[in-house]
Amino acid sequence: MSRLTPENVERARATIALYPKARSALIPLLHIAQEQNGWLPEDAMIHVAELLDLTPAEVYGTASFYDMLFTEPVGRHLVSVCTNIACLLDGGQELLEHAEQTLGTKAGATTADGEFTLEEVECIALCGEAPCLAVNWRYFGKVTPGDFDRLVTDLRAGRMAEEVPPHGTLNRVRRTVGLPAGVPAGGRVAPGGPGNAGQGGAA
C-alpha cells in the first residue's frame, strides 16, 4: 500500500483545511502517509503532491530533509539509541554495542525479519534517565543490557503493542476540535474563505 487510503485522504483534506495555504500542511500529510506505510514510498509522496498541488520534487525535498521522515523502508520498530554526552558518560555506547549484538545488525541497518531498525542518535531529551533510547518515538530510560533484551523480547511477542504502536504512528488520539487558520474563536468560515484552500486535488 502506497497511495493514501480513502480514510487517510479524508484526514489529509481535514488537515489541509486548517491552513490558510495548502502547502503549509505538507509535513502533517507526510506524517499521515508514513503512519499508513511505516515509511514514505514514492507513490505516497506523489499522492501528497497531488493533494497539495505541489511537484513530487518539492515533496521529496522536504521528506528527505527531516530525520523523522523516512524515504527508505525501516523496520516495524525503529530503535534509536542515544550516544550524546550524558548517555555516552553513562553507558550509551556500550548499550548501542549490546543492541547490535542482540539484534544481529549494525546501527543504520534493519534486521533480516524486518522487525527492527537500529540507529544511533543525538540527544533525545531524556538526559536525567541516561542511558536512554526510543522505540518508535516512545522513550525508555536507565536502560541496562538486560532491560534491552527484555524490551526486544516483549516487542517481538507483541506484548507492548498498546505502549509502542508500529513505526510512523505519532499519536493515536485523533483531533476532534480545532479551527481553520485565520478564523477567530466563535467565527464562521465563509465559502472559499480560510481553511478551504487546497481541498481539491486527486484522491
N, C-alpha and C positions, 0 to 999 in steps of 0.2 A: 504494500500500500504506500503510495507516494503523494498523489494529489489529495487535497483536503476532503474529508468525508462531508456529506451534506450537513451533518450536525456541526462540524467544525467550520464549514463555510458560514453557517448561521452565527456561530460565535465570532468569527472574523468580522462579519458585517456589523454586528453589535459593537465590537471593539472599535472599528473604523468610525462609527457614528459618534464616538466620544471625542473625536479630534476635529479641530477646525480645518485641517488639511489631511487628506487621506494618508499621505506618505509618512505622517507622524506615527502611524500605527505599525510601521514596519517591524520593529523589534518585537512588540507583543504578538504580531501574527507569526513571526518566525518561531516564537516560543510555542504557539499553538501547534504549528507544524512539527516541531521537534517532540512535543509531548505525544503526538499521534504516532510518529515513526521511530522515536528514540534517537533520531539524528535528522539531518536535512538533505534528503535526496534531491537530485536536480529537478525532478518533476514537481516536487513540493515547492521549491524556490520559484520555479516558473509560474506555478499557480498563484503564489503570493504576489508575484509581479503583476499578474493579470488583475487580481483583486484591487491592487493599489495603483494601477495604470503606470507602472514603472517598467524599466527594462530588466531582464534577468541579470544583466551585469551589475546593475545598481543593487539588486537584492543580494547577489553573491558577494559583492564588495563589503556589504555590511555584515553578512553572515560569517565571512572568513576573518573579520577583524576581531570579533569578540570571543573571549575564552569560553564563555558558557554556551556558545553555539558551535555545533559540530557538523562539518560538511563531509565527514567520513564516518562510516559505521563505528559505533562503540558498543561495548557490552551492555547487557541489561542492567548491570551495576557498575557505575563509574566510581572507583575508589581513589580518592585524592588524599595522598599523604603529605602533610606539611613538613618541610625541612627548613623553614625560615628560622631566624636566630633563636627564639625562645624554645622551639621544638628541637632544633639542632643541638642545643645545650642540654636537653633533657631526654635524648634518645631517639629523636626523629629520624636520623639517618639509619640507625640500627633497626628501627621499626620498618622503614622502607625496604631495607635489605631482607628482613624477615618476611615481609609481604611478597617480595619477589620469589622467595623460596617456597612459601606456602602456595602461591598461585601458579608457580611454574612459569612465570613470564617476567620480562623486564618492564620497568616503568616506561610508559609510552606505547605499550602493546596490549593486546587482548588475548584472553585465554582461548584455547582451541575450541572449547564448547560455546564460546560467545557469551559466557555468563558475566565475566569481569573484565573491565579495562582498568589498568593501574596507571596512575600518573603521579608525578612528583610536582607539588605546587608550592607557591609562595604563601604567605600568611593567610589563614582563613579566619582570623579574628577570634580565636579561642585560646589565646596565649596562656591564660591562667590555668588551662587544663592540658598543658603540654605533657607528652606528645599527643597530637590530635590528628584526626582525619575526618573526611566527609565521604559519605556514600550517597550519591545522587543528591548532593547538597543538604543531606541530613548529617548533623555533626555528632562526633563521638570524641570524648576527651579522656586524658590519662589512660591511653590505650597501651596495654602491655602486649608482648607477643602472644601470650595465652588468650587475652581478650580478642586479639585479631583473629586467631584461629577459630574461636567460638563464634565470632561475628560472621566469618565466612561460612561456617557450617550452618548457622541459622539462616543466612541469606539463601544458600543453596536449597535448603529444605523448605523455604517459603514461610518460615516462622516469623519473619519480620515484615511481611507484606503490608501490614497496616501502618507501620512506622516508616518503612522505606519503600515507596512505590517505584515502579520502573523508571529508568532514566528518562529525563525530559519533563517529568511532572513536577512543576514548581509548587503548585497549590491545588489541592483537590476541592477547595471550597469555592464555588462559583460566585462571581459578583452578582448580587441581586438588586443593588441600588447604585445610583450614580447619575450625574448629569452630563450631557454633552458639553464639551469645552465652550466657553463663552456664553453659557446660559446661566443667569442668576438663579439663586435658590428660589423656588416657587414660580420660576418663569416658565414660559411655554416656548416650544420650538416651532417657528413658522415653517411652512413648507419651503424647502430649498434653503432654510436657514442653517445656523451652526449645527454640526452633527450629521447633516445629510450628505456632506461631500464624500465622494468616493464610494458610495454604496452600489454603484454599478460595477461592471466587470464580470469576468467569466466565472461560472460556478464550477 
